[in-house]
Amino acid sequence: MPKQNEPLALLTGVTRLGARWVKQLLQEGWQVAYCWHRAPPPELQLEAKTQPEHLKGFSCDLAQPGSALKLWTQVTVWAEKSPRLVVHAASVWHKDALSDVTEDAWFNSVRLQAWPLIPWTKQLVAAGVPASLIAILDSRTASSTPAEFSYGWGKRLASGLVTDLARQAAPLVRVNGLALGPVYPPEADEPRWDTWVKALPLRQQPPLSEVDQALFFLLHSTSVTGQIFHIDGGAHLSRGSN
């Protein structure tokens, strides 16, 4: 049974960065619920088996209607309390342009990347205790991304929600965003990676330590809301980052 005196965090999109944050939150004394879609991350599965009262994974496809509230219910039933932190990093990348975008791809992107921020903010406010929601965004969505039409619009809508939700959820709930650039090389060999990094205004890949520091700054800074921090080597300053 989870301990009632530990704050609860919910993280989505727990791939490489998300798994790092799960472990860091556990070290800070948080209980953590995380969701996965296609396959559970093996390293977190092992952690969850060794400390099931502190860490639990949930299978969820957030692109499906109603899934955000369903996940919330599952998490609160397990922990017997509401999250005090939500980090929404789940996303899906589509390579499409206006000429070949489909209705399913566009709406799936919006449902997955933007819509969950709305019901989760409502639930955090309803819980009646101070809480924080952090949306993980993408520096490429600071401007039009013609070759990533569906993905770009999902992230841009999420980005646009940050300020409005922060305004409406205050004073109990803080809503912020973290817009990332090329912080992790792709798992597959990507010949464009070095070119992409060298084209950044700062000519360097943002260190993972700085990404972590930004996330935990937003978590612990009780006077910051409605902000989007760009940890991207300056990628958002150009029309596009790729």
N, C-alpha and C positions, 0 to 999 in steps of 0.2 A: 504494500500500500504506500503510495507516495506520501512524503512528509508535508504537512500542511503549512509549515513555516518557511518553506523554500519557494521563491518566486518561480513562476512557470513561464517558459518561452516556447513559442511555436515557430519552427523554421520550415520553409518550403524550398524546393530546388537544391537539395543537399548533395551537390556533386563535390567538386574539389574545394571550392571556397566555403560552401555551406558546412561541409564536414569539419573544416578547421574551426568554424565559429561554434559548432556544437560542442567540440572538445573544450574550447576556451570558456564557454558559458558553464559547462560542467565544473571546470576548475574554479569559477567564480561562485559556485554554490547554487546554481540554478538547476531546476528540473527542466528537462528538454523533451518536447515532442517534435518529431520531424516527419515530413511526408515525402513519399517517393511515388513515382508513377510506374515506369517500366520495370525497374529492378531495384531492390534495396541495396544501398551501398554496403559492401561486405565489412568494411572497418567499423561502421556504426552498428551493424548487426551484432558483431562480436562484443562491442561495448554494451549494447542493450542487454545481452545475455548475462553479462557480469554484474550489471547494476540495474535490474529491471524496474526498481522503484524510482530511479532518477531519469531514465532515458527509455523512450518507446517510439518505435516507428509505425507509421500508418500508411497504408496504400491508398492513393487517391489520384484521380484524374481531374484536376481543377478546371479543365476545359469543358467538363460536362455541367449542364445546368443544375443548380442546387448543390453542387459538390462542396463549395466553400463552407456553407452552413453545416453540411453533413460532417465535414472534417472537424469543424469547431465543436460540434456536439460530441463526437468521439473523443476528442482530446479532453474536454471538460469532464466527461464521465470518468475517464481514466484517472485524471488528476484530482477530481472532486473540487475544482476551482477554475477560475478563468485565467488565461494567460495575462501576464503583465508586459510581455514583449512579443511582437510578431515581426519576423523578418521574412518578407515575401520575395524570394529570388527565383521562383519557378518561371520558366519561359520556354518557348519553342521557337526555333529559328526556321524561317521559310525563305528560300531564294525565289522571289517572284517579283514581277513588275506589274504595272497597271494592265499591261496587255495580256497577262496570263493569271492574274489573281483570281481566286475562286471565293465564293461566298463562305464555304466551310473554313478555308484557311484564314480569312480575315476575321470572322466571328470567333473562331477557336482562339486566335491570338488575343483578341480583346477579352474574351471570357477568362482566359488563363492569366494574362499579365495585368489586367486593369481591374476587372470587376471584383475579384475577391477583396480588394482594399476597402470597398464600400461596406459589405456586410460585416467584415471584421472590425472596422472602425465603429460601426453601430454597436456591435457586441462589447467592445472595449469600453465604450461610453456607458452602456447599460450596466456594466459590472460595478461602476461607481468608485473605482480606485485608480490612482495614477498609473498610467501605462504608456507604452511607446510602440509605434508602428513604423518600420523602416522598409521602404520599397527599394529593391535593388534594380537600378535602371541601367541605361547604356548611353555612353557619350555620343554614339552615332545617332541617337534620337533627338539631339539638339537641333537637327535640321533634317531636311528631306533625305530619305535613303531610297532612291528609285528601285534599286535591285533587291530591296528587302521591304517591300511594300507592307505585307501583313505584319511582320515582326516589328517594323518601325512604328506602325500605327498603334499596336498593342502597348509598346513601351511609351510612346508619346502620350497616349491617353492616361497611362499610369502616372507619368510625370505631371500632367496637367491636374490630376486629382490631388496631388500632394498639398498644394496651397489651400485648395478649397476644403479638403477634409481637415487640415490642421486648423483652419479658422472655425469650422463648425464643431470640431471635437474638443476645442479648448474649453475650460482650463485643465480637464482631467487627462486628456489623451494628447500626446505629441505625435505629429506625423511628419516624417522627413524622408528624403530620398538619398541614395548613394549611386551616382552615375559613374560607371566604370569603363575604362578603356582597355587596352591590351595588357591585362595583368597576368594572364595565364596563357602560355603557348598552347595551341590545340594539341590534343592527344595524338592525332595523326600528323604526319609530316606536312607542314604547310609552307610552301616556298615563299609565300607573300609575307610571312611573319616579320622577317628582318626588315623588309622594305616598309612595312606598315609602321614598325617602331621607329625607324630612322626618319620617317616622314612626320612624326609628331613634333609640335613646336619645341618641346623640351628634349627631343632626341633620346629619350630613355623610357624603358618600360617601368611603370609604377611598381615599386616594391610591394610584395604582399604584406609586409609589416605595416606599411602606410595605409593599406586598405583596411586591415584589422583595426588600426588606431582610429580611423575615421568612423568605422561602425561603432566602436565602443565609446567614442566621444559623443556620438549622437545618442547612444543609449544612456549615458550617465549625465549628460548636460541638460538639466531640468529647465533651463531657460531658452532652449533652442527648439523651434518648431516651424514648419512650413519651409524648410530649407532643403536644397538639393546640393550636395557636395560632389564635385567632379574630381575623381581620382583617376586621371586619364592621360597624364603627360601633356595636357593642353589640347587633346583631340577635339573637344567641343568647340574650340575657337575657329576651326576650319569648317567648311561647308559639310564635309563628311569625313569619317575617319578611315575609310578604306579605299 
